[in-house]
Amino acid sequence: MRRASLVAFFSAVLLASAPVAAPVLAAPAAATAESRLSDAFKLFAEQTDGTVGVAVQAGDGKAMATLNAGTTFPMASTFKIAVAGKIFERIDKGELTLEQMVTVDPKLLVGSYGMAIQTPHPGIALSVYNLLEFMLTQSDNTSTDVLVQLAGGPAAVTAWLRAQGISGQRVDSDTAHLIYRAMGIENPSLPTFKENVEAAYKADPALRDRGPNVPFNADPRDASTPEAMVQLLLRIHSGKAMSAKSTGTLIGIMERCRTGEKRLKGLLPSDTVVAHKTGTLSSVANDVGIVTLPGGRQFAIAVFVKGDTKGTATQDKVIADIARVAYDHFLTVN
């Protein structure tokens, strides 16, 4: 069955009305719908030779549908949501302001399309607001590592997650060291990210074309379960994680995300508002966020892919198909 037909088929199943009379001891209708939704996730996940994790939940916190719940996945750049959460906590406490200017140490430049390319020379200073904007809309790694420092380091970000009641997600590294581990670079000792990566490639040219890093993909560090990510998204969405002003600012930035147009947003109606964050690293492709339905209702979704060898197009298809079938599901639930 072709991909478009699969999406249409599962959407039709989800849109179908419930039977007039349910048999004795039958599962509740909501549970049946969630089971069908999980079945759809499983089928679409078969497009990749990797492992897919999914969690979706309505904005009101009703029952969750999942695939591979309890399995940890490398967050890649989706960890930047938690970094932003800790920064906004400091803002709410009066320890930082959005307008505060921060000088960027050139030694913190980390490869990605952002400061490392656009501002390669000394003399960079940005406001906290602009750092957040670059981190979340362009996934700029340098902005992220500056903010990780302002947050108090990875341990402080994880402590913030625990204070939010989230136990299935942890942050152990800044972006530079996360990438080092994904690449298999041990004990980087040179002053800058660029020098460490170039030295590693020179010592082992095969690093450029290596397949999935199995130990990294199974590493509990800098990882999350799908349901923990959805829990974080809904805690932010509900206003429980930070002040109302900070909540609006963070969600507004995430709605301006410029990456991953073919992932969560790929098959949704073009006017759908999605506040999201992508993550891409080696054989890892992720997209997580809050989707707004017609009429204003919302749902949280996290889709993680790890260990894929088929490439970007397949990874994007898996995420887009899962997002679309989830969207159609939530159109029908009360």
Salt bridges, closest charged atoms under 4 A:
ASP60 OD2 - LYS62 NZ 3.93
GLU89 OE1 - LYS86 NZ 2.63
GLU95 OE1 - ARG90 NE 2.95
GLU133 OE2 - ARG256 NE 2.85
ASP172 OD2 - ARG170 NH2 2.78
ASP174 OD1 - HIS177 ND1 2.84
ASP219 OD2 - ARG181 NH1 3.07
ASP219 OD2 - ARG221 NH2 2.70
ASP222 OD2 - ARG181 NH2 2.40
GLU261 OE2 - LYS265 NZ 3.41
ASP287 OD1 - HIS276 ND1 2.87
ASP316 OD1 - ARG263 NE 2.87
ASP321 OD1 - ARG3 NE 2.82
ASP328 OD1 - ARG324 NH2 3.11
